Amino acid sequence: MKLSIIIPMLNEAPELPGILARLPLRGCHCEVILVDGGSRDESVAIARQAGFRVLETAPGRARQMNAGAADATGDLLLFLHADTVLPPMGLQAIQTALTDGQHRWGRFDVRISGRHPMLKVIAGLMNLRSRLTGIATGDQAMFVTREAFTRAGGFPEQPLMEDIELSKRLKRLSPPACLYQQASTSGRRWESRGLWRTIWLMWRLRFAYWRGAPAEQLARAYR
């Protein structure tokens, strides 16, 4: 089955050549669609010069990913954040997980790259929480069949927690395939904002969202 890799991006020019070079595309029956949300740097030019297809949309990660999905031709969709790298044989693992007749969507375990030793603990807790709740986050490289994505209505176009909301909808269709292979994501968010401050902020926002707080209000707090 054909796989479409959808990468939302915004001002990723410094890291983009490395991001594109690490895509595991050799021998892959897949397409790559980068969706730019209004970059003010050279992200679009760099991606196009490297031979990749780029769509341009209004800002908003959910809006960008929905636009990529609408333009994609694959039977399977992988939503890959620009700072996340798939594990070896990751694409093959997706194919296996979504053609077993039991799962319509899933995610990888995550490893957070960075210098602070607590990042390993944070990643372990994220993976455990995801397994217990059946909720995935974008850092875990979410993947889904096109049929399930359409039935779930795509990502809700809200400024935060769009991955959590989509997970809730997809859980009604099947349990997630929780793959033990680790996708690697950047720890720059934790290291630049302060580790404990970021942990506290994210848990507080998730709890507030669970209590029914509007995503727009939480997005303002996140910024």
URQUI-V867652 format. One record per residue. N is the residue number from 0. RES is the residue in one letter. SS is DSSP state (hx for helix, st for strand, lp for the rest). PHI is phi in whole degrees, -180 to 180 (NA if undefined). Layout:
n->[N	N]
res->[RES	RES]
ss->[SS	SS]
phi->[PHI	PHI]
This chain:
n->[0	1	2	3	4	5	6	7	8	9	10	11	12	13	14	15	16	17	18	19	20	21	22	23	24	25	26	27	28	29	30	31	32	33	34	35	36	37	38	39	40	41	42	43	44	45	46	47	48	49	50	51	52	53	54	55	56	57	58	59	60	61	62	63	64	65	66	67	68	69	70	71	72	73	74	75	76	77	78	79	80	81	82	83	84	85	86	87	88	89	90	91	92	93	94	95	96	97	98	99	100	101	102	103	104	105	106	107	108	109	110	111	112	113	114	115	116	117	118	119	120	121	122	123	124	125	126	127	128	129	130	131	132	133	134	135	136	137	138	139	140	141	142	143	144	145	146	147	148	149	150	151	152	153	154	155	156	157	158	159	160	161	162	163	164	165	166	167	168	169	170	171	172	173	174	175	176	177	178	179	180	181	182	183	184	185	186	187	188	189	190	191	192	193	194	195	196	197	198	199	200	201	202	203	204	205	206	207	208	209	210	211	212	213	214	215	216	217	218	219	220	221	222]
res->[M	K	L	S	I	I	I	P	M	L	N	E	A	P	E	L	P	G	I	L	A	R	L	P	L	R	G	C	H	C	E	V	I	L	V	D	G	G	S	R	D	E	S	V	A	I	A	R	Q	A	G	F	R	V	L	E	T	A	P	G	R	A	R	Q	M	N	A	G	A	A	D	A	T	G	D	L	L	L	F	L	H	A	D	T	V	L	P	P	M	G	L	Q	A	I	Q	T	A	L	T	D	G	Q	H	R	W	G	R	F	D	V	R	I	S	G	R	H	P	M	L	K	V	I	A	G	L	M	N	L	R	S	R	L	T	G	I	A	T	G	D	Q	A	M	F	V	T	R	E	A	F	T	R	A	G	G	F	P	E	Q	P	L	M	E	D	I	E	L	S	K	R	L	K	R	L	S	P	P	A	C	L	Y	Q	Q	A	S	T	S	G	R	R	W	E	S	R	G	L	W	R	T	I	W	L	M	W	R	L	R	F	A	Y	W	R	G	A	P	A	E	Q	L	A	R	A	Y	R]
ss->[lp	lp	st	st	st	st	st	st	st	lp	lp	lp	hx	hx	hx	hx	hx	hx	hx	hx	hx	lp	lp	lp	lp	lp	lp	lp	lp	st	st	st	st	st	st	st	lp	lp	lp	lp	lp	lp	hx	hx	hx	hx	hx	hx	hx	lp	lp	lp	st	st	st	st	lp	lp	lp	lp	hx	hx	hx	hx	hx	hx	hx	hx	hx	hx	hx	lp	lp	lp	lp	st	st	st	st	lp	lp	lp	lp	st	st	lp	lp	lp	lp	hx	hx	hx	hx	hx	hx	hx	hx	hx	lp	lp	lp	lp	lp	lp	st	st	st	st	st	st	st	st	st	lp	lp	lp	lp	hx	hx	hx	hx	hx	hx	hx	hx	hx	hx	hx	hx	hx	hx	hx	hx	lp	lp	lp	lp	hx	hx	hx	lp	lp	st	st	st	hx	hx	hx	hx	hx	hx	lp	lp	lp	lp	lp	lp	lp	lp	lp	lp	hx	hx	hx	hx	hx	hx	hx	hx	hx	hx	lp	lp	lp	lp	lp	st	st	st	st	st	st	st	st	st	st	lp	hx	hx	hx	hx	hx	hx	lp	hx	hx	hx	hx	hx	hx	hx	hx	hx	hx	hx	hx	hx	hx	hx	hx	lp	lp	lp	lp	hx	hx	hx	hx	hx	hx	hx	hx	lp]
phi->[NA	-77	-111	-108	-99	-114	-120	-76	-142	-156	54	-107	-52	-61	-99	-62	-56	-67	-59	-69	-68	-88	-66	-83	-99	-64	69	-100	-87	-152	-127	-121	-125	-97	-122	-92	-103	101	-58	-102	-107	-96	-55	-63	-64	-62	-64	-69	-65	-82	92	-96	-83	-128	-103	-122	-134	-68	-61	127	-60	-62	-62	-64	-69	-64	-64	-64	-64	-65	-89	-72	-113	-80	-79	-121	-120	-119	-102	-118	-65	-63	-100	-115	-117	-71	-75	-56	63	-64	-67	-64	-65	-64	-57	-64	-66	-96	-120	-90	82	-112	-124	-113	-160	179	-160	-95	-65	-123	-123	-101	-82	157	-91	-73	-64	-72	-63	-67	-67	-60	-63	-61	-68	-61	-66	-65	-58	-64	-66	-73	-99	73	-107	-110	-118	-60	-63	-93	57	-67	-135	-161	-71	-59	-61	-69	-61	-66	-63	-79	84	71	-73	-65	-83	-121	-78	-161	67	-66	-70	-66	-65	-64	-58	-59	-70	-70	-61	-73	-97	-170	-70	-76	-82	-97	-83	-78	-60	-103	-81	-104	-123	-72	-92	-63	-63	-72	-73	-79	-97	100	-59	-69	-63	-71	-58	-62	-61	-67	-66	-65	-67	-64	-64	-64	-66	-61	-80	105	-66	-64	-61	-64	-66	-67	-63	-65	-67	-65	-73]
